[in-house]
C-alpha cells in the first residue's frame, strides 16, 4: 500500500483503539484444519495449502477471524473482549491479487447480541468514514441467517433438509436448485436400498432398524468395528429417507419464496416480514424478536435504518455465520468494501469450552484505497 494507504491504516488504528479493541497479532502460516472444517467451500477452494515438516496441513492466512478466535481461546482471556487487526491475507482469486490487506474488529463474549451486532455495523461504517469514504456513495445490505433458519423450522421441514438449505444460504443458484428439488418430491437416492430397511426407516423404527442392520452386517461378514455402528447407520438411514421423501407443499413453497424475495429499507422490514409470515400463521419466535431488538439498537447507535437495505435472501459465503450478516459496497459494485456478521457457533467448534457470542467485520483496504483514488479523495 502507498502513502495514502499508510495514512488510512493509521486512522484505523486510532479508531480501533478508541473503540476499545486490543490489537491482535497472529501468524501468517496457520493450521489449515480450522478453515477446512468451518469456512465453507467458497473460502476453502481459495486457500494456499502447504505441509509442515511433520506432515500437518498448513495454510497462508486467508482471514483473521479464525486465528484471532483461536488465540483468544488459547490464552483464556476474560470476556467480553474486542480485538482489532490489520495486515495481509492470502487467497487465490481470479482477476485479483493473491495477497491484500484487511483490517477489522472481532467482538467476543458480549451477551447482549443486539448491542454488539449494532456496534459491529456502526463501527464498520465509522471505519469507512475514517478512511475518507463518502457514505453517500455506499450501498449497505443486511441479512439475517437466524430468520431464515427460523422460517425453515416453522415450516416443519426435516432437519436434514433444513441443514441442506442452510448450507445454500447466500448462494442464490444453489438455493434455487435445492428449493426446486424439494418441490419435486422424492429423490432417487433410495434406489438400491433394501425395501425392508426403507420401510423401517420411514416408520422411524430405530430399534428394529438397528437390529436388521446388525444382522445384515453379520451376514456380510463385516467386523463389528468396520466403520459406522449399526445404530449410526440406522439413524443416518432414517434421516436419508426423510430427506428423500420430503416435499414442500405449494403453499409452503410460495411462502418461503415470498420470504426470500423480500428486499426493502430496514426500517420497513418488520412490517413486511409480518405481512409475509403473519398471514400464514408462521411464528418466528425469538428470531423475530432479536431482529426487531437489533433494529432498536442500530437506531441507538445512530445508524440510519432507512439507508440500509434488508434482503431476506442475503447471506455471506462463509459457513460459520449464524445470524446478522452485512456488506457495505460502493454503489453499484459487487465486491464489498466491508463485510461481517455473527458467528456464535464458531468458538466452540474451534475448541472453546463453552459457547461464546461473537460478531465481527472486515475491511478490504486495497479496494477502499482504490475507490479513494478513483474519486480523487485522499484515503
URPE-V54994 format. One record per backbone hydrogen bond with DSSP energy under -0.5 kcal/mol. NH is the residue of the N-H (numbers start at 0). CO is the residue of the C=O. Records with the same first field share a line. If there is no record, write none. Layout:
# URPE-V54994
NH: CO + CO
This chain:
# URPE-V54994
5: 1
6: 2
7: 3
8: 4
9: 5
10: 6
11: 7
12: 8
13: 9
14: 10
15: 11
16: 12
17: 13
18: 14
19: 16
20: 15
21: 19 + 81
23: 83
29: 27 + 58
31: 56
34: 31
35: 31
36: 32
37: 33
38: 34
42: 39
43: 39
44: 40
45: 42
46: 43
48: 46
49: 57
51: 55
54: 51
57: 49
58: 29
59: 47
60: 27
67: 63
68: 64
69: 65
70: 66
71: 67
72: 68
73: 69
74: 70
75: 71
76: 71
79: 107
80: 107
82: 105
83: 21
84: 103
86: 101
88: 99
89: 60
90: 97
91: 45
92: 90
95: 92
99: 88
101: 86
102: 362
103: 84
104: 360
105: 82
106: 358
107: 80 + 105
108: 356
110: 108
112: 110
115: 111
116: 112
117: 113
118: 114
119: 115
120: 116
121: 117
122: 118
123: 119
124: 120
125: 121
126: 122
127: 123
128: 124
129: 125
130: 126
131: 128
132: 127
134: 132
136: 133
137: 134
138: 328
140: 138 + 326
141: 308
142: 324
144: 322
147: 143
148: 144
149: 145
150: 146
151: 147
152: 148
153: 149
154: 150
155: 152
156: 151
161: 157
162: 158
163: 159
164: 160
165: 161
166: 162
167: 163 + 164
168: 164 + 165
169: 312
170: 167
171: 169
174: 170
175: 171
176: 172
177: 173
178: 174
179: 175
180: 176
181: 177
182: 178
183: 179
184: 180
186: 243
190: 187
192: 189
196: 193
197: 193
198: 194
199: 195
200: 196
201: 197
202: 198
203: 200
204: 199
205: 203
208: 204
209: 205
210: 206
211: 207
212: 208
213: 209
214: 210
215: 211
216: 212
217: 213
218: 214
219: 215
220: 217
221: 216
225: 222
232: 228
233: 229
234: 230
235: 231
236: 232
237: 233
238: 234
239: 235
240: 236
241: 237
242: 238
243: 239
244: 240
245: 241
247: 181
248: 246
252: 248
253: 249
254: 250
255: 251
256: 252
257: 253
258: 254
259: 255
260: 256
261: 258
263: 309
265: 304 + 307
267: 264
268: 264 + 265
269: 265
271: 267
272: 268
273: 269
274: 270
275: 271
276: 272
277: 273
278: 274
279: 276
280: 277
281: 276
282: 280
283: 281
286: 283
287: 283 + 284
288: 284
289: 285
290: 286
291: 287
292: 288
293: 289
294: 290
295: 291
296: 292
297: 293
298: 294
299: 295
300: 296
301: 298
302: 297
303: 301
304: 302
306: 303
307: 304
308: 139
309: 263 + 307
310: 141 + 308
311: 261
312: 259
313: 310
317: 315
318: 38
320: 317
321: 341
322: 323 + 341
324: 142
325: 339
326: 140
327: 337
328: 138
329: 334
330: 136
332: 329
336: 327
337: 327
338: 361
339: 325
340: 359
341: 323
342: 357
345: 342
346: 342
348: 344
349: 345
350: 347
351: 346
355: 343
358: 106
359: 340
360: 104
361: 338
362: 102
363: 336
364: 100 + 362
365: 100
367: 363
368: 364
369: 365
370: 366
371: 367
372: 368
373: 369
374: 370
375: 371 + 372
376: 371
